[in-house]
């Protein structure tokens, strides 16, 4: 069963610039609008890791886990970036539960999150996000 879609969010140049500052990744395809206009994408694009990090925003918008005291990020598997996210894109996400099992005093869930830009043929990011949820 597919969960979602989430509400969409716009990827702004300000968000991209802030991510560049936070990570030290100042590659021109992300932050130099003038140079990027003549580059392969015609404009600046979001960092792949910025796009992937939005899984943390989209997860609670597409799935509600009840009866827990907290959930923690345990990592990811099979992350892919099939298409770039150009500045101004509106992203939303859907999800599919891949697996659920007992682990470390809680429940480990792998949720495949597919982030898609409006009008794009291919997803922007596909990531199997692993979370561990602890009971109340």
N, C-alpha and C positions, 0 to 999 in steps of 0.2 A: 504494500500500500504506500502510495506517495503522500507525504506530509507537506502541507503548505499549499500555495506559495506564501512566503512572507510578504509584508509590505515592502515596497521598493525604496531604495535610498539612492540619492545622487552622489556620484563620486566627483568631488570638487577639486580644483587645483590646490586650494588651501589644505585640504586633507592630504593630498599627495605630497605637498611641500612639508607638512608637519611630519609625515612618515619618513621623508628623506632626512629631516633633521634628527629624528629619533634614532634612525638606524645608521646614519652616515652614508647612505646610498644616494649620491647626488648625480647619478648618470643623467646625461642631458635628455634622454628620451622621456624622463619623468619631470624634469624641472625647467627646461629651457624651451618655452613655447615657440619662440622664433625659430630656433634650429629644428625643433620637432615638426614644425609646419612643413618643412622640406624633407623630413625623414620618412621612413617606411610606413608610418601609421597616419601621417598628415596632421598630427597633434600630439600632445603629451599623453602618456599612458600611465596607469597606476602600476606600482610595483606588484609583482606576483604575490609577494609575501603580504603586502597590504590587503590584496583581495582575499587571500587565504585567511588572514587574521579576522576578517569580517564574519567568519564562521561563528565566532564568539557572540556576535550581535544577533545573527540570524537563528542560531539554535533555539533559544527560548521563544522565538517568534513562530517556530514551526513544530515544536514538541514541548509538552508540559510533563514533567516528571513529578509525581506526587509522592508524599510520604517520606521525603528525604530531609536530612539536616543540611547537607551540602553536596555539591558535585564538584569534582576536580578534573582538570584537563590532564589526560594521561599520555597524549601524543596524537600522532596522525599516521596514516598509512596511505599509500597509493595516491599521493597528491599530483594533480596534473593541471596545466594551464592551457587548455586548447585554443583560446583566443584572447587577444589583448582587451583590456578595459580602458577605453579612451576617456579623457576628461569629459565630464558632463553626462556620462553613461548613467542609466538608472539600473541598479542591480537588485535582484530579488533572489530568493533561494527556495529550493524544495529539499526534502530529505526522505531517506529510506532507511529503516532500521536493518542493519546487516546482521548483527548478532547481539545477544544479551546472555551473560553468564555470571555466576558468582565469582567474586575475586576480592581478595584483601579486605575482608570484612564488609564488603559492599557489593554492588552490582556493576559490572563492566558492560558498557554498551558501545557498540560501534555504529555510528550514524553516518551514512554517505550523504554529504551535503553537495548539492549542485547549485552553483551560483551562475546566474544567467543575466546578461545585459539585455535590456529591451531591444528587440529588432535584430539581435545577433543570431547568426546561424548556429554557432557552436557555443557551448558553455564557456564561461570565463574561468571557472575553477571547479574541479571535482576533488573532494577531499573526504577520506574516511576518518572522521574525528572520533577519537577514543575518549570516553569519559568514565569515571568511576563515581557512582552515587552512593552515599552513606545514609543508612536509615535514621529516622528521628530517634 
